[in-house]
Structures are given as structure tokens and as C-alpha cells.
Amino acid sequence: MTPSLETRDLTVRFGGHIAVNAVSCAFHPGQLTAIVGPNGAGKTTWFNLISGQIRATSGQVRLEGRDISSLSPSARAHAGLGRAFQLTNLFPALSVFENIRLTVQSRRKAGLSLFRMADSRKDLIRETEEILTRTRLTAQARAEVRTLPHGDQRKVEVALLLALRPKIFMFDEPTAGMSMDEAPVILSLIADIRKDPAATVLLVEHKMDVIRALADRIVVLHNGTLVADGPPGPVMASDVVREAYMGREIEDV
Ligand SMILES: Nc1ncnc2c1ncn2[C@@H]1O[C@H](COP(=O)(O)OP(=O)(O)OP(=O)(O)O)[C@@H](O)[C@H]1O
């Protein structure tokens, strides 16, 4: 089966430093992969290479078998690559409702669906309201995004991601900086997305309880190199992972 997303020998060099070193990894729909590794391992840089924020020195990013390495971040997003942080403060002076509505509208416009003709303002509003309900943002619908507390802004990011209906969902520490009250909402949304057999989910995460609750698979990066890849139990118990963390627990890193 063609992977939904694949990196092949993906490498980036900053001066003399190789931040991501020939990383080859394939992802499939219906699977949530946690990407772990000590600070500076290259996790965010790998994400940046996949979403197009930075260009690779060599290697490829492939989406459903197609090499997308030369596409801009927005072209990659239109092709189905959804990354939560890209959407932060997209329209900070507009309300939560308007942000979601505009994102739904832009997705519908970009699509060449026959149903497009049937799209109406009513459909847009219905879908926007569904997303508000799903992300528990109904009470904040009329608030300007820039006035929201951090936790609610993170929820808006997930809401905009849902509005784009991507094939690939990329989350980089989605609960970072969130309170104990706020984090479960985001985690249950990700758990929801994971249930969709068509969704491929990548999650950079340090927190072990989150990884245990959500991950089907763990990929470990260390010094820019992929050092382990497999089901959570065996990967977490492996010597290579223990060595990478030098005896520290992942959640402590
Ligand atoms: N634009 C850049 N220029 C130079 N070096 C960079 C750049 N971006 C990242 N690096 C370096 O690449 C390495 C990997 O960084 P990266 O942020 O990807 O690690 P990480 O695994 O996401 O770490 P953390 O868990 O702390 O977020 C680090 O040594 C970092 O200093």
C-alpha cells in the first residue's frame, strides 16, 4: 500500500550541523505516530521539512506517492498536509466563528467537487457550527481570536485544522503551555481524529501519559537520526531509546 506520507533520506544541514540526517519513514492512514526524542533531536525540524517551512538539503517528502518536496507550504496544505501551528493567528482580529467559516470556505473553493455548486451560506454555517461544537468553542464563537486565552487559541488551531479536512494531521506538542483543565479537551479531539481510518496523525510529544493514551507507533529521533520505530511497548523498552534519553524518562526531558 502506498504510504499516505513518506520521507525518503530527508536531510537538512545548517552550516556544518546536520539537524535531520537521512530520515526515511512511511506513515499510513488510521495510525497515530508519536515522534519522540531528546531536546534538539530534530523533531520540529523534521516537521518543518515535511510541511515545507524549510527546504531539505537532500531527500524527498512524498504525499500519497507524489514527490511534494518542491511545493510551498500552502501548496502542501492544499494537497492535504495539515499542520496545527501553521494556522495560529491566521486572522487574529476576526472572531473564532469567522476564522472557522473562512477556512471551511477556502477549502470548499479549492476543491473541485461537483457538490460545490450546491454550497450555500447555510452549509457553511452548519459546518462551522459543527466544528465549534466538536472543539467546544461555541461559547467563544463571537470572541476575537487574539483576545482568547492560550488554551482556547490552541483549540482554534485544531478547529481550523478540522475545517481544512487534511489527510495528514501534524501536531507539535499540542498541549504545551496548557493547564490541566485545558489539555484533556485537545487530547480527546486528537483521539477523535485518530479514530478516522482515513486520517494519518503525527504527534511530536514529550509527555509519556499522552503517548501511552494515543500512540499506535513510536518513532524516535536522536541527533537528527531515526533510531527506533515500532509499537510503543518494545520501542520504549529498547536499549537505543534508553541510551538516547540517558536514563531519563521521556516526560522529564
Ligand atoms: N534554522 C536553524 N538554524 C540552525 N540550527 C537549527 C535551526 N533549526 C534547528 N536547528 C538545530 O537543529 C537541531 C534540531 O532542532 P529541533 O528544534 O528540530 O529539535 P527538537 O527535537 O524539536 O527539540 P525540542 O524537543 O527541544 O523542541 C538543534 O540542534 C537546533 O539547534
The ligand as a Gaussian input file, in Angstrom:
#p B3LYP/6-31G(d) Opt

LIG

0 1
 N       17.213000      27.366000      11.493000
 C       18.176000      26.715000      12.160000
 N       19.465000      27.087000      12.049000
 C       20.432000      26.437000      12.714000
 N       20.219000      25.361000      13.506000
 C       18.955000      24.956000      13.664000
 C       17.867000      25.600000      13.009000
 N       16.718000      24.950000      13.354000
 C       17.080000      23.956000      14.183000
 N       18.430000      23.949000      14.375000
 C       19.185000      22.986000      15.185000
 O       18.781000      21.702000      14.776000
 C       18.726000      20.809000      15.886000
 C       17.360000      20.179000      15.965000
 O       16.440000      21.139000      16.496000
 P       14.883000      20.825000      16.654000
 O       14.234000      22.063000      17.163000
 O       14.363000      20.236000      15.411000
 O       14.879000      19.724000      17.796000
 P       13.643000      19.120000      18.577000
 O       13.838000      17.645000      18.615000
 O       12.365000      19.597000      18.008000
 O       13.868000      19.717000      20.025000
 P       12.809000      20.173000      21.160000
 O       12.282000      18.911000      21.770000
 O       13.663000      20.938000      22.090000
 O       11.750000      21.006000      20.503000
 C       19.128000      21.611000      17.093000
 O       20.497000      21.411000      17.327000
 C       18.834000      23.034000      16.674000
 O       19.663000      23.951000      17.366000

